[in-house]
Amino acid sequence: MTAPAVHLYRLLKWGRTLARHGALKGIERDPLTPPMVRRLARIARIGARVPKVPAYADALEAIGPAAIKLGQTLATRPDLVGEDAARDLTRLQDALPPLPFSVIEAQIVASFAKPISTLFTSIDPVPVGAASIAQVHRAVTTDGRTVAIKVLRPGVEAEFARAIETYEWAAAQVEAMGGELARLRPRLTIATFKRWTARELDLRREAASASELGERMAAEPDFKVPTIDWQRTSGKVMTLEWIDGIKLSNRAAIVAAGHDPAHLAQVLLRAFLRQAIAEGFFHADMHQGNLFVTHDGGLAVIDFGIMGRIDRRARMWLAEILYGLITGNYRRVAEIHFEAQYVPAHHDLEEFATALRAVGEPMRGRSVKDMSVGQMLDGLFAITRDFDMQTQPHLLLLQKTMVMVEGVATALDPDINMWESAGPFVKDWLRSELGPEAAVANRLTADFKTLAAIPELVRRIEARFPPEGAAPPLPPLRAVEVVRIGGGWRYALVALLAGGLGAALVALIN
């Protein structure tokens, strides 16, 4: 257990770096910041040359790898860090100078406990990418396949564990102050960050995410997920199919290769809709650097460290919310928020519906082409403070991903009509989930489950009320507190007394 003094030292050191980059200005100026936090921020910037424009991403890059990953998490929380900070954090480049290949080679050997020659015929010593957690090398397996090897940086687990422990401690302190910080649930934010990091620090879990996404996206032939080589994958090394293609950020090269950017935008949009709406399991980091155009004109995705998951009920709520905002049925949208308990019951439903109208009407007044999913969601989450809506991390992650996908698709095709493109898919899904056929199917499924449960129910009734002549059930035993006594002579004495008492009872009975 790390002492509070150690956590405070780390926080002051990090705070000093943030102050030098102007990243504490927002905390100082926000009237909702607790006085104690505001005072600490002012202390941290004493003597620092603070720039006029805060550089949040630069500050976290200066602190280190764990801070970079935390910044990527905070980029999904504009409600917590503010719109300007969240926007700046999206430019975080998770890149570090590569480690020497000898270090990487030793990590591979230690991970598999066998010579590299038994797994790969060759490995390019120059990495194709080096990030805060791992770096990637191109290699050829002993059976002749070209693959990508992702290797965890040695010692990174301990470094992240120390940082996350301090993040958890700090989040608990500020959340205990109550008020706005308690509503924003910073501890839950750090817990989400910890979960994402755990997936990335165990490459088997990231490989499992890639494998699951590949299975779920089998219905989209134009969207490719690389296959995992499980025989060459461990907790510290992940081997997967090599993707040859053009980065989606290089639009000129895409056009020169004869690919249609408008078609690629449609593929990307449909792939995201299937993941988020139909499957409830989505790649939450689909920026241009993680997407490639394959030779056959499809899209391929890499880097499965950040994944989102939404259960069926939440997906139905979200679909109805979006549909209600588009059609102007604000009362139904308000009802869904109360049904889902996103808004506490003490608030007035009609008042909340009016607030939603203020979000939806400006969108409905514009042409369909100019309507933005991101802008609509930004407006929706902007009213959360007034109605004490607690943070829903899965929805915020989805919001961030929707905005990201919208931006990538628009860069490919500036004339894309997001609603028109998404319409057929969303309409079919809503009908399959909410239409009359779905209602009948759900009723039949529920009735079948009830019928199937009858035999077990009868057995439980017979066990509770046995037939005449059967042995009665044993009476419940009285709960007795167990007293634990230390070892040594006291333990022996108690055992001796207990044994003597037992012998005396037997003698009396006989």
C-alpha positions in Angstrom: 0.0 0.0 0.0 1.5 3.3 -1.1 1.6 6.0 1.5 -0.5 9.2 0.9 2.7 11.3 1.0 4.0 9.4 -2.1 0.8 10.0 -4.0 1.0 13.7 -3.1 4.6 13.9 -4.2 3.7 12.4 -7.6 0.7 14.6 -8.0 2.7 17.8 -7.3 5.4 16.7 -9.7 2.8 16.0 -12.4 1.0 19.2 -11.5 4.1 21.2 -12.0 4.5 19.9 -15.5 0.8 20.6 -16.3 1.2 24.2 -14.9 4.2 24.8 -17.2 2.0 24.0 -20.2 -0.9 26.0 -19.0 -3.0 22.9 -18.5 -4.3 24.0 -15.0 -5.9 27.2 -16.2 -9.3 25.6 -16.7 -9.3 24.1 -13.2 -8.4 27.5 -11.6 -11.1 29.4 -13.6 -14.0 26.9 -13.3 -16.3 28.1 -10.5 -17.4 24.5 -9.8 -13.8 23.5 -8.9 -13.6 22.9 -5.1 -11.5 25.6 -3.3 -8.9 23.0 -2.1 -8.2 21.8 -5.7 -8.1 25.4 -7.0 -5.5 26.3 -4.3 -3.3 23.3 -5.2 -3.4 24.3 -8.8 -2.2 27.8 -7.9 0.6 26.4 -5.8 1.7 24.1 -8.7 2.2 27.1 -11.1 4.2 29.3 -8.7 7.2 30.6 -10.6 6.2 28.8 -13.9 6.0 30.6 -17.2 2.5 29.8 -18.2 1.6 30.0 -22.0 -1.5 31.9 -23.1 -2.9 28.9 -24.9 -3.0 25.6 -22.8 -1.2 22.7 -24.4 -2.9 19.7 -22.7 -1.6 17.0 -25.0 2.0 18.3 -24.8 1.8 18.3 -21.0 0.7 14.7 -20.8 3.3 13.6 -23.3 5.9 15.3 -21.1 4.7 13.4 -18.1 5.1 10.0 -19.6 3.4 6.9 -21.2 0.7 6.4 -18.5 -0.3 10.0 -18.7 -0.6 9.7 -22.5 -3.0 6.8 -22.1 -4.9 8.7 -19.4 -5.2 11.6 -21.8 -6.7 9.4 -24.4 -9.3 8.4 -21.9 -10.0 12.0 -20.9 -10.5 12.9 -24.5 -13.8 11.0 -24.3 -14.9 13.1 -21.3 -15.6 16.7 -22.4 -18.0 16.9 -19.5 -15.1 16.3 -17.1 -12.2 18.2 -18.7 -14.1 20.7 -20.9 -14.6 20.9 -24.6 -11.3 22.7 -25.4 -9.2 20.3 -23.4 -11.0 17.2 -24.9 -10.4 18.6 -28.4 -6.7 19.2 -27.7 -6.3 15.7 -26.2 -7.5 14.1 -29.4 -4.1 15.0 -31.0 -2.2 12.9 -28.5 0.4 10.9 -30.4 1.0 7.7 -28.6 4.6 7.4 -29.9 7.9 7.0 -28.2 11.5 6.4 -29.4 11.8 2.7 -30.2 13.7 0.4 -28.0 16.8 -1.4 -29.3 15.9 -4.6 -31.1 18.1 -6.6 -28.7 15.6 -5.7 -25.9 12.7 -6.7 -28.1 14.3 -10.0 -29.1 15.0 -10.9 -25.4 11.4 -10.1 -24.6 10.2 -12.5 -27.3 12.5 -15.3 -26.2 11.5 -14.9 -22.5 7.8 -14.8 -23.4 7.9 -18.2 -25.3 10.8 -19.8 -23.6 12.2 -21.0 -26.9 14.5 -19.7 -29.6 13.1 -17.2 -32.0 14.1 -19.4 -35.0 11.5 -21.9 -34.0 8.8 -19.3 -34.5 10.0 -16.8 -37.1 12.4 -17.1 -40.0 13.1 -13.4 -39.9 12.1 -10.2 -38.0 12.8 -6.7 -39.3 14.8 -5.0 -36.6 13.4 -1.6 -37.6 9.9 -1.2 -36.0 6.9 0.0 -38.0 5.6 1.7 -34.9 6.6 2.4 -31.3 4.1 3.4 -28.7 4.0 3.9 -24.9 3.0 0.3 -24.2 4.5 -1.7 -27.1 6.2 -1.6 -30.5 5.5 -3.4 -33.7 7.8 -5.3 -36.0 7.2 -7.0 -39.4 8.2 -10.6 -39.5 7.9 -13.9 -41.5 6.8 -17.1 -39.7 8.5 -20.5 -40.1 5.6 -21.5 -42.4 6.1 -18.5 -44.7 3.4 -16.0 -43.6 4.1 -12.3 -43.2 2.9 -11.1 -39.9 3.0 -8.2 -37.5 4.5 -8.8 -34.0 3.4 -6.5 -31.2 5.8 -6.7 -28.3 5.2 -5.2 -24.8 7.9 -2.8 -23.5 9.8 -4.4 -20.6 8.8 -2.9 -17.2 5.8 -1.1 -18.5 3.4 -3.0 -16.3 5.0 -1.8 -13.1 5.2 1.8 -14.4 1.5 1.8 -15.2 0.6 0.1 -11.9 2.3 2.9 -9.9 0.6 5.7 -11.9 -2.9 4.1 -11.8 -2.7 3.6 -8.1 -2.0 7.4 -7.7 -4.8 8.2 -10.2 -7.2 6.1 -8.1 -6.2 7.8 -4.9 -6.5 11.3 -6.3 -9.9 10.5 -7.9 -11.2 9.2 -4.5 -10.1 12.4 -2.8 -11.8 14.7 -5.2 -15.0 12.7 -5.5 -15.3 12.7 -1.7 -15.5 16.5 -1.9 -19.0 16.0 -3.3 -20.9 18.5 -5.6 -20.2 18.6 -9.3 -17.1 16.4 -9.0 -19.1 13.6 -7.4 -21.7 13.8 -10.2 -19.0 13.5 -12.8 -17.7 10.3 -11.1 -14.0 10.6 -11.6 -13.4 7.3 -9.9 -15.4 5.6 -12.6 -13.3 7.4 -15.2 -10.1 6.0 -13.7 -11.7 2.6 -13.4 -12.5 2.7 -17.1 -9.0 3.7 -17.9 -7.7 0.9 -15.7 -9.8 -1.6 -17.6 -8.6 -0.4 -21.0 -5.0 -0.5 -19.8 -5.4 -4.0 -18.4 -6.5 -5.1 -21.9 -3.5 -3.4 -23.5 -1.0 -4.7 -20.9 -2.1 -8.3 -21.5 -1.8 -8.8 -25.2 -3.8 -12.0 -25.1 -6.8 -9.9 -24.1 -6.2 -7.5 -27.0 -5.9 -10.5 -29.3 -9.2 -11.9 -27.9 -10.9 -8.5 -28.7 -9.6 -8.6 -32.3 -10.8 -12.2 -32.7 -14.2 -11.4 -31.3 -14.6 -8.3 -33.5 -13.5 -10.4 -36.6 -16.2 -12.9 -35.9 -18.9 -10.3 -35.4 -17.9 -8.4 -38.6 -18.0 -11.5 -40.8 -21.2 -10.1 -42.4 -19.3 -7.1 -43.7 -16.9 -8.5 -46.4 -15.4 -5.0 -47.2 -14.3 -4.5 -43.6 -11.3 -6.7 -42.6 -10.0 -7.5 -39.1 -6.6 -9.2 -39.1 -6.4 -12.8 -38.0 -4.6 -13.6 -34.8 -1.8 -16.2 -34.7 -2.6 -17.8 -31.4 0.4 -20.1 -31.5 2.7 -17.1 -31.5 0.7 -15.0 -29.0 1.3 -14.6 -25.3 0.7 -12.0 -22.6 3.7 -10.0 -23.8 3.7 -10.8 -27.5 0.9 -10.7 -30.0 1.2 -12.0 -33.6 -1.4 -11.1 -36.2 -1.8 -11.1 -39.9 0.1 -8.4 -41.7 -2.1 -5.8 -43.5 -0.8 -4.4 -46.8 -2.6 -1.2 -47.6 -2.7 2.6 -47.7 -3.3 4.6 -44.5 -6.7 6.3 -44.6 -5.1 9.6 -43.8 -3.3 9.6 -47.3 -6.3 10.5 -49.4 -4.1 11.5 -52.4 -2.5 8.0 -52.5 -6.0 6.4 -52.2 -7.2 8.3 -55.2 -4.0 7.6 -57.1 -4.4 3.9 -56.5 -7.9 4.0 -58.1 -10.0 3.6 -55.0 -13.3 5.5 -54.5 -13.2 7.6 -51.3 -17.0 8.0 -51.3 -17.4 4.2 -51.3 -14.8 3.9 -48.5 -16.7 6.4 -46.4 -19.9 4.3 -46.8 -18.0 1.1 -45.8 -16.6 2.8 -42.7 -20.0 4.1 -41.7 -21.8 0.8 -42.2 -19.0 -1.0 -40.3 -19.4 1.3 -37.4 -23.2 1.0 -37.3 -23.0 -2.8 -37.3 -20.5 -2.8 -34.5 -22.2 -0.2 -32.3 -25.9 -0.9 -33.0 -26.3 -4.4 -34.2 -23.4 -6.1 -32.3 -23.0 -3.9 -29.2 -19.2 -4.4 -29.4 -17.2 -1.7 -31.2 -13.7 -0.5 -32.0 -13.4 2.7 -30.0 -10.3 4.1 -31.6 -11.1 4.2 -35.4 -8.9 7.2 -36.3 -7.2 7.5 -39.6 -3.9 6.0 -38.3 -5.6 2.7 -37.4 -7.5 2.3 -40.7 -6.0 1.1 -44.0 -7.4 0.7 -47.6 -6.6 -2.8 -48.8 -5.7 -3.7 -52.4 -9.3 -4.8 -53.2 -10.8 -1.5 -52.1 -11.9 -2.5 -48.6 -11.0 -1.2 -45.2 -8.9 -2.9 -42.5 -8.5 -1.9 -38.9 -5.7 -2.5 -36.4 -5.0 -1.7 -32.7 -7.7 -3.3 -30.5 -6.6 -1.9 -27.1 -9.7 0.4 -26.7 -13.0 -1.4 -27.3 -16.5 -0.5 -26.3 -19.4 -2.7 -25.3 -23.1 -1.8 -25.0 -25.9 -4.2 -23.9 -29.1 -4.6 -25.9 -31.3 -2.5 -23.7 -28.8 0.4 -23.8 -28.6 0.1 -27.6 -32.4 0.3 -27.9 -32.5 3.3 -25.6 -29.8 5.0 -27.6 -31.5 4.2 -30.9 -34.9 5.6 -29.7 -33.2 8.7 -28.3 -31.5 9.5 -31.6 -34.7 8.7 -33.6 -36.8 10.9 -31.2 -34.4 13.8 -31.6 -34.4 13.5 -35.4 -38.3 13.3 -35.5 -38.9 15.9 -32.8 -40.6 13.5 -30.4 -38.9 15.1 -27.4 -41.4 13.8 -24.8 -40.5 10.2 -25.7 -36.8 11.0 -25.6 -37.4 12.4 -22.1 -39.3 9.3 -21.0 -36.5 7.1 -22.1 -34.0 9.1 -20.0 -36.3 8.6 -17.0 -36.9 4.9 -17.8 -33.1 4.3 -18.1 -32.6 6.3 -14.8 -30.2 8.6 -16.6 -32.2 11.4 -15.0 -33.1 11.2 -11.3 -36.8 10.8 -10.7 -37.2 14.0 -8.7 -36.8 16.1 -11.9 -39.8 17.2 -14.0 -40.2 15.2 -17.2 -41.9 18.0 -19.1 -39.1 20.4 -18.1 -36.5 17.9 -19.4 -38.5 17.5 -22.6 -38.3 21.3 -23.1 -34.5 21.2 -22.6 -34.2 18.5 -25.2 -36.3 20.6 -27.6 -33.6 23.3 -27.3 -31.1 20.7 -28.4 -33.1 19.1 -31.2 -34.9 22.0 -32.9 -31.7 23.8 -34.2 -30.7 20.5 -35.8 -34.1 19.9 -37.3 -34.1 23.4 -38.8 -31.0 22.6 -40.9 -30.8 20.5 -44.0 -30.3 16.8 -43.5 -26.9 17.0 -45.1 -25.7 19.5 -42.6 -26.9 17.6 -39.5 -24.1 16.2 -37.5 -24.3 13.3 -35.1 -21.5 14.7 -33.1 -23.1 18.1 -32.7 -26.4 16.6 -31.7 -24.7 14.4 -29.0 -22.7 17.3 -27.8 -25.9 19.3 -27.3 -27.5 16.4 -25.6 -24.7 15.9 -23.1 -24.5 19.6 -22.5 -27.7 19.6 -20.5 -26.6 16.8 -18.2 -25.4 19.1 -15.4 -28.8 20.9 -15.1 -30.6 17.6 -14.5 -28.1 15.8 -12.3 -27.5 13.1 -15.0 -24.7 10.9 -13.8 -21.9 10.0 -16.2 -22.5 6.9 -18.4 -19.0 5.9 -19.6 -20.2 3.5 -22.3 -22.3 6.3 -23.9 -19.5 8.8 -23.7 -17.1 6.4 -25.4 -19.7 5.8 -28.1 -20.2 9.5 -28.6 -16.4 10.0 -29.0 -16.3 7.1 -31.5 -19.3 8.4 -33.5 -17.6 11.9 -33.7 -14.4 10.3 -34.8 -16.0 8.1 -37.5 -18.0 11.1 -38.7 -14.8 13.1 -39.1 -13.0 10.3 -40.9 -15.9 9.7 -43.2 -16.3 13.4 -44.0 -12.6 13.7 -44.8 -13.0 10.9 -47.4 -16.3 12.3 -48.8 -17.1 15.9 -47.8 -20.6 15.5 -49.4 -21.5 12.4 -47.5 -25.1 12.5 -46.0 -24.6 10.8 -42.7 -28.3 10.4 -41.9 -29.2 9.2 -45.4 -26.4 6.6 -45.3 -27.2 5.4 -41.9 -31.0 5.5 -42.4 -31.6 2.1 -44.0 -29.4 0.2 -41.6 -30.8 1.9 -38.5 -34.4 1.5 -39.8 -33.9 -2.3 -40.4 -32.4 -2.7 -37.0 -35.1 -0.8 -35.2 -37.7 -2.8 -37.0 -36.0 -6.1 -36.1 -35.7 -5.1 -32.4 -38.9 -3.0 -31.9 -41.3 -4.1 -34.7 -44.3 -6.4 -34.4 -42.2 -9.4 -35.5 -39.7 -8.8 -32.7 -42.5 -8.4 -30.1 -44.0 -11.8 -31.1 -40.6 -13.4 -31.2 -39.7 -12.0 -27.7 -43.0 -13.2 -26.3 -42.5 -16.7 -27.7 -39.0 -16.8 -26.3 -40.1 -15.7 -22.9 -43.0 -18.2 -22.8 -40.6 -21.0 -23.9 -38.2 -20.1 -21.1 -41.0 -20.2 -18.6 -42.2 -23.6 -19.8 -38.6 -24.9 -19.7 -38.3 -23.7 -16.1 -41.4 -25.6 -14.9 -39.7 -29.0 -14.2 -37.0 -27.3 -12.1 -39.7 -25.3 -10.3 -41.6 -28.5 -9.4 -38.4 -30.1 -8.1 -37.8 -27.1 -5.8 -41.4 -27.2 -4.5 -41.0 -30.9 -3.8 -37.8 -30.2 -2.0 -39.4 -27.5 0.1 -42.7 -29.5 0.7 -41.8 -33.2 0.5 -44.5 -35.8 -0.1 -46.1 -37.6 2.8 -43.8 -40.2 4.3 -40.6 -38.6 3.1 -37.9 -37.5 5.6 -38.5 -33.9 6.7 -36.0 -31.3 5.6 -33.2 -30.5 8.1 -33.9 -27.5 10.3 -31.8 -24.4 9.7 -28.7 -24.2 11.9 -28.2 -21.3 14.2 -25.6 -18.9 13.1 -22.6 -19.0 15.4 -19.8 -16.5 15.4 -16.4 -18.1 14.8 -13.8 -16.9 17.2 -10.3 -17.1 15.7 -7.5 -17.6 18.3 -3.8 -17.1 17.6 -1.4 -20.0 17.2 1.1 -21.4 19.7 0.3 -22.7 23.2 -3.1 -21.0 23.3 -4.2 -22.8 20.2 -3.1 -26.2 21.7 -4.8 -25.4 25.1 -8.1 -24.7 23.4 -7.8 -27.8 21.3 -7.1 -29.9 24.4 -10.0 -28.4 26.4 -12.4 -29.0 23.4 -11.2 -32.6 23.1 -11.7 -33.2 26.8 -15.2 -31.7 26.8 -16.1 -33.9 23.8 -14.8 -37.0 25.6 -16.8 -36.1 28.7 -20.0 -35.7 26.8 -19.6 -39.1 25.1 -19.0 -40.7 28.5 -22.2 -39.2 29.9 -24.3 -40.3 27.0 -23.0 -43.8 27.3 
